[in-house]
Amino acid sequence: MSLHATFIEHTFVSILALYVTLECAVTILQTRAAEKSCGRVPEGFEKKLTLAGIRKAADYTGELAQANLLLTVVGAGFALFMTFGNGLNVFTAVIETIMGPGIPADWVLISLIVLLMLLIELPFGWWARYRVKERYGYMREPRMRWLSRTLSEALWGWLVFMPVSAALLTIFEYAGGDWWKLAWGVWLVYLLWRWKLSSVYGVFWKRRSRPYANAETREAVRESLHRQGITMTEMVVMTRPASWDHSNIVLSGWGLRRRVIVFAHVAHLLRKDEIVALAAHEAAHVRHFHGVLRLLINVAVSYIFCWLAGWGATHVQFFEGFNYSPMLTLDMPGTHAGSVCAVALVVFPMLLYPLSPLLNLAARLMQYDADLHAARIATRPDDQRPREAAQGHDDISLAVPRLFALSLQASAPRHARCEPAAPQAPVSARRPARAPFSEARRAPSARSGLNYLTSNLSSRLTSAHEPQLLSHGQNSVPQTPSDRRS
């Protein structure tokens, strides 16, 4: 093994060890912080929260953090098995023995890796994303329905991924040595779609909604946005799509003409001033070009890793460093794009992990900047409630360690949920029937399956807000059980 291959091997093993060790450390810190913060009701929240509710939130935080840690260990174990456990070598040897080397063999290998990721993640993901929430009353969807929907979406996503990956591998092969530049371009198009076009033409396109009923709130939001130079075309209420977990209010559209989308749980939980503050927070992202900055950061990071993939396709040290036999890869004819893509699916998420604190710090600074902007726009000197809404911490009272924040998430964790001090009114008294704006339950389709798969895969290959085998999530105002779609 050459010096470069040894360096790659040691770097990968070190990052893998750092990944698991730091995840254990931040899980312990987060659990201890939750335990430390549950002994009293925070000042100013005595009439809103109960001590029992805070105790429940602390227990929920700790258990969910431990469930996510299990996903972390499983993900690291999978990467170790596929590299130094000779998983890639065994699968490639079997496939090439049956089919021979070439694009079809590479396609089968990549499809198999993605299928293995899904199959391994499903039971552990079920515990983290369903069972823990069910135990604490935050999941209303029946167990078998959740399992059926998740399995169907995973299957649909994999079935859609197969022809797409086959087409890309064929294009990469014909592109020759510059295939990695084409791959970088495809990734940028996907990022543009996921972060911008999907909110205009995808996730919310033709989704059933109704006009926001409260005229006073609607005009207050319109006036607030107008002061910030944004024209509100309309303001509607809709249930939050299952594939969207990034915000409570969306300013959908182009330029300074925006459609304000308020999700149903926000419309029923927050007051007028709080909704105005949330809209001002989203407007700050638009006015301060946070989306463009985020895209530029990911353009730079993705270019580095695509260049690394292109370099690896022509250097034996790349494959030797990840214990992938050159006899099965570099010695075969072609551009070796398929072999490099197989390595990238397994290895690159781990190599990205050391960058996640910097990427999450940048994302946090953008959130703080938007919070300050919203506080200046929406907060009266004698009223701190809009500031709380703008910061998205109105229902969160547990402390967040800084190491946890930088290592895992770009925004405060959604794990801490506190019960209200007074019982809430029945659902029927708090909101009308869902029929005017909610969507009928749809069977899993190719589109929902593709959303499931791409959301999970992209979380591994972007800034890794919660680095797990296949999972994603970001901060939002928690939905109470009665406000969660079943």
Disulfide bonds with the S-S distance in Angstrom:
none
